[in-house]
Amino acid sequence: MRVSWAILGAAALLLAGRVDATSVVDTNQGCEVARAATPTVTHTTLNGVPAILRIPAHITKAPIILWHGFGPPASESAMMEALPLDDVDAVKVYLGLPLFGARAPAGGMKELARRQGEDVGLEVFKPVVAGAADELSDVVAALAQHGCMKAGSPVRVVGFSAGGAAALYAMAQGKVKIDAAVLLNPSTGLNDSVQAYEQATGRTYAWSPASRELARQTDAAAHAGDIARHLPALLFLQGANDSVLDTQAVPALCEKLKPLYGEQTSRLQCRQLTGMSHQWSADAASLAMVRKAVGAWFMDIASAPTQ
């Protein structure tokens, strides 16, 4: 059986490749600034979560936590290569998703294929997406412990595809203060991901009471009020040529969010990028557009206070 990465909004048949593993070294170096013009890059774990810290010479903004997706970029190192964001004076924290890299299950692709065949919602989406959101509070606690931020201060997040679903779910949960986010071709929840899975495989997903409850919990549109509770600066970037996810899901979520922002319309932007497919990092033009948009968001609009 082949794994269909479309379940979380990535390339439908990426099985020919593999999930990249990042070398992980436990460290207590914290977030001391770089002593040279180039950023300091540290491979570490944050309360058990594999991470790469990219630390600039000057830190003036809140940490930015970035989640990769299921297909390129599909690891914390690939996400850092795609979005180094060196123009933003913030510590960048690239997290590995559960079941990826250093936390890949024994059996590798065969085990992922087994999980997909058994129950793509509860055996793949739940541990990866909900799992990533659930462990965010532990990551933030570790960042504070190591001097990367003050305890209780907000963070910013970037999420691509499955990572975007994790970011939206984390904002809906409200366990961590998130004052700005960029969502790149995000899945808007389990319903969105199941639709992509069914489209890619031609199979019908067998819903259960447990998976329907998970779909309810992770439905970003249904939890728009929770996501917008503190009016975080949200930028949605959707590829006009994304053939993996439902192209109507993100616009529908944006329509739910808009009334909640009132006059703070500049803090919510939903953009469709011409010529961009789901795998934005694989195309030079799309990569350049995304880098420019994400960097500008965190340097400008996301730094402006709410009124």
N, C-alpha and C positions, 0 to 999 in steps of 0.2 A: 504493500500500500504506500502511496506517495503522500507526503504531507502537503496540504494545501495552505500556503501561507496567507491566502486571501481571508482566512477566518478573522484576522485582525487587521486587514487592510493592507497587505503587502502583495508582492508578486505571487500569482496563483501557483506557480510551479517552480519554486526556488530550490527544490530538493537536490538539484544537481550541484548546488554549492553546499556550504556548511555554515553552522553558527560559529562565528569567530570567537575564540576565547582570549580574554585579556589577561596578561600576566599580572598576578595580584601579589603585592608585597605589603605585609602589615607594617604600619609606620605610625609614629607619634609626632611627626614633624609639624603637623598642624598647617596653618595657612600663613606662615611667614612669607613676606613679599620677596619677589625675586631680587637678586643683587645685580642682575644684568638687564639689558634692554629686552631680552626675550623672556617670556613667561616661564615660571617653574612648573614642571609637570610631574605630578606624584601619583603613583599607582598605590592604592590603599584599599582598606575596607572600612565602612562606616557602620558600626554595629552589625557586622556580618554581611553588609551589602557591598559587593565589588564596586569600586568607584575610581575615577581618575579626576584629580584636582588640577585645574589649570589656573595658576596664580599669577596675576599681573604685578608689575612693579609698584603700581599705585592702586589702592582699593578705596573707592568712594561710593560704591553702590552695593545693594544687597546681593547675596549669592544667587546665581542662576543654576538651577538644577535641570538637567536635560536627560530625557529618556529616548532611547532609540526605538525602532520598530522591529518587525519580523523580517524585513528585507530591504535592501540597502538604504540607509545605514542600519546594520543589524547587530552592532556591538557598541560598547561605550567608546572604544578607540576609533571606530569608524564615525561615530557621531562627533567626536572631537575633531577629526580630520575635516568633516563636512562643515562644522560650525565652531571654529576656534573662538570667534567673537572677541578678538584681541583689541578691538576699538572700544570695548565696554570695560570700564574700570571695575570689574567685579570678579570674584572667584567663580569660575565655572566648575560645576560638579556633574560629571558624566556618569550616570548610574547604569549598571548592568541589570537587565530585567531578570526576574526569576525564570528558571529553566533555560537560561542562556549562559554561554561562556563558562565561567568557573562554576556555575550552578546548573549546568546541563545535567539531565538525569542519566543514570547509568543506562547504557543501551543506545544513547544518542538519538539518531533519527528514527530508529526502529521503535524506540519507546515513545517518541513524539507521535509517530504514526499510529501506534496502539492507542494512545490517549485520544487522538483525533477521532479514530474509529469508534471508540467506546462512548465518548461524550465530549464533543469539542467545546461545549459551553462550560461544563463543570471540571473537566480534566485539563483544559488548556487556557481558556479565557479567564477562569476564576483564579488559578494560581499565578498567572502572568500579570493580568491587568489589575484585578482587585488586590492581588498580592503586592504589586508594586506600590499602589496607593496606600495600602495598609502599613507598609514599612517606611513610608515617608517621614512619619513623626520620629522614628528611631534615627533616621539619617540626619534630620535637622538637629536632634539632640546631640548627636556626635559632632556635628559641625560647630555647635556652640561650645561643646566640651573642649574641642581642639582650637578654639580661638578664631574660628572662621566667621563668626557672627555673634551677636549678643543674644542670650536666651530670650525667647519671646518675640524677637524681631521677625518681620516678614521675610519671605524668600520669593523668588521669581521662578517660573518653570517653563520649560519647552518640551513639548511632546509630539512625536511623529507617529502616526498610525496607531498601533497598540499603545505606544507611549502617550499619545494624545488622549486615548480613552482613559489611561491611568491618571493623567493630569486633570481631566474633567471630573473624574470620580473623586479624586483627592480634594478638589475645590468644593464639590457638593458635600463631602463629609465634613469639611470645616475643622479638621483636627489640627491643621497647620495653617498659619497665616500666609496666604499667597496674595500678593498685591498686584501681580502682573503675570501674564502668560502668553505664549505663542503656541498655537495648535496647528500643526502641519499635516494636512490630509488626515485628520483624526477620525477614528471610529468614534461614534457618539454613544456607544454602548453595545451590549450583547446583541440586541436586535439587529443593529447595523452590521455587526461582524458575522452573525449567522446568515444574514442575507447574502453577504459576500461569499461565505463558505458554500452556500447552496448554489450560487451562480457559478462558482469555479468548479465544483465537483459534480453538479447535476444530482446531488443527493438531497433528500429532505431531512432536516434535523428533527429528531424525536424530542419534543419538549417534555419536561417533567415539572412537577410543582417546584422543585428546587431551582431549576434553571429559569423558570418563569419569574421566580422571586429575585434571582440574580439580575435578570433583564430589567425588572422594575427598579432595582437599586441602582443600576448603572446607566439608566436612561437619562442622558444629559438634558434633553428637552423637558422631561417631566420634573427635573430638579433645577430648572433654570433659576428659580428664586433663591435656592441655596447657593448656586454658583455665583450669583450676582449680589449676595448679601452685603458685601463691603465694596461693591463696585470696582473689582479688580480691572486693571487695564488689559483687555483681551484682544488679541489679534488672531484671526483665523485666516490661514493661507491655504487655499484649495486649488489644486491643479485643474485647469479647464479640461485636460485630457486624462483625468483620473478614471480609469476603466475598472478599478477594483471595488471601490466603495460606492454606495448610493450617492449620487451627486446632489440629491435633494435634502439629505439629512443635515448637513451643516447649515445651508440657508434656512431650513426650518428651525433649527436651534437659534440662529441669529434673530429670527423674527420673534421668538419667545423672549429673548434677552433684551431687545431694543426698548420696549416700554419700561423696563425696570431701570434703565439708565437715565431716563428723563432728559434733563438738559446736558448731562455728561456724555453726549454722543461721541466725543472724540476718544473716549476711553473704551469704546467698543467698535472694532472695525473688522469687516468680513470681506476679504478680497479674493477674487478668482484670478489666478495667474495664467495668462495666455501661453499655450504650448507646453505647460508643465504636466507631466504624468504623475502617477503615484510615487514612482521612484525618482524623486526630484534630485537626489544627490548624484545620480548616474549621468545627468545631462549638464554640460558646462553652463549653458545659458540659464537653466532653471536654478542651478546651484548658486550662480551669481545673484539672481533675483532674490532668492531666499536669504542669502547672507546679508544682502543690503537691507532687506525689509526687517529682519530680526534684529540686526544691530541697531538700526534707527529706532525701532520700537523701544528698546531698553535704554537707549541714550536720551530719547526725547519724551515721547508721550507717556511712557511708563514711569518716568521720573516726575511728571507733573502731579501735584497733589490734587485730591478731589476738593470741590468747593463746598 
